[in-house]
């Protein structure tokens, strides 16, 4: 069974920064070969892709976060990170880590204006 645990969310003022972390565990995962993704869901909206990273380190970002967010991974720690800079109130959402069909429970990010 795979577990994904996110952390690092919180309340921040517009223009501020946060770094989210997601650590994967489970007896059968081979973390280093799996693509990872960060998604978010704001109240009343559908869940959307924020950023994803392949096993080889290639990245893809939603247009709304390009130039502000950076996804990275540390295979030795089974971890994926999301550095979020220049945060906007529109970034307020629950942020979820995804690996294949498995999801974490999310971490809440609130950006005040």
C-alpha positions in Angstrom: 0.0 0.0 0.0 1.3 3.4 -1.0 1.1 6.4 1.3 1.7 10.0 0.2 2.0 12.6 2.9 2.0 16.3 2.1 3.2 19.1 4.4 4.2 22.7 4.2 0.9 24.4 3.7 -0.2 27.4 5.6 -1.3 31.0 5.6 0.8 33.5 3.7 0.4 37.0 2.4 0.3 37.7 -1.3 3.8 37.9 -2.7 5.1 35.4 -0.2 6.5 31.9 -0.6 5.9 28.4 0.7 7.5 25.1 0.0 5.4 22.0 -0.1 6.8 18.5 0.5 5.4 15.1 -0.3 7.0 11.9 1.0 6.0 8.5 -0.4 6.2 5.3 1.4 5.1 1.7 0.7 6.6 -1.7 0.4 6.4 -2.0 -3.3 7.1 1.5 -4.7 10.1 2.2 -6.8 9.9 5.9 -6.4 12.8 6.8 -8.7 11.1 5.5 -11.8 7.7 7.1 -11.2 6.4 10.5 -12.4 5.0 12.7 -9.7 2.6 15.5 -9.7 1.2 18.3 -7.6 -2.5 19.2 -8.1 -4.7 21.7 -6.4 -8.4 22.2 -5.8 -9.9 25.5 -4.8 -13.4 25.7 -3.2 -16.1 25.1 -5.8 -13.6 24.3 -8.5 -12.3 21.1 -10.1 -9.0 19.6 -9.2 -6.3 20.8 -11.6 -2.7 19.9 -12.4 -0.2 22.4 -11.0 3.1 20.8 -11.9 4.6 17.4 -12.7 8.0 15.9 -12.9 9.1 12.7 -14.7 11.6 10.1 -13.5 14.2 11.8 -15.6 13.5 15.2 -14.1 11.5 16.8 -17.0 8.9 19.2 -15.7 5.6 20.6 -16.8 3.6 23.5 -15.3 0.2 24.9 -15.5 0.3 28.3 -17.3 -1.0 30.0 -14.2 2.1 29.1 -12.2 4.9 29.2 -14.8 7.8 31.3 -13.6 6.5 31.3 -10.0 6.5 27.6 -8.9 9.2 25.0 -9.2 8.8 21.3 -8.8 11.7 19.1 -7.8 12.3 15.6 -6.4 14.8 13.8 -4.2 14.7 10.1 -5.1 16.9 9.2 -2.1 14.2 10.6 0.2 11.2 9.4 -1.9 10.2 13.1 -1.8 8.8 15.6 -4.3 8.7 19.3 -3.5 6.8 22.4 -4.8 8.5 25.7 -4.3 5.9 28.4 -4.6 7.0 32.0 -4.9 5.1 35.3 -5.6 1.9 33.7 -4.3 -1.4 35.2 -5.2 -4.8 34.9 -3.6 -5.9 32.8 -6.6 -3.3 30.2 -5.5 -5.5 29.5 -2.4 -6.4 25.8 -2.5 -5.8 22.4 -1.1 -2.7 21.0 -2.7 -2.4 17.3 -3.4 0.5 15.0 -4.3 -0.1 12.3 -6.8 1.8 9.2 -7.8 0.1 7.0 -10.4 -3.4 6.4 -9.1 -2.5 7.2 -5.5 -3.2 10.6 -3.8 -2.2 12.2 -0.6 -4.7 13.8 1.7 -3.6 17.3 0.8 -2.2 20.4 2.5 -4.1 23.7 2.6 -2.5 26.8 1.2 -4.2 30.2 1.9 -2.9 33.4 0.4 -4.3 36.6 1.8 -4.5 39.8 -0.1 
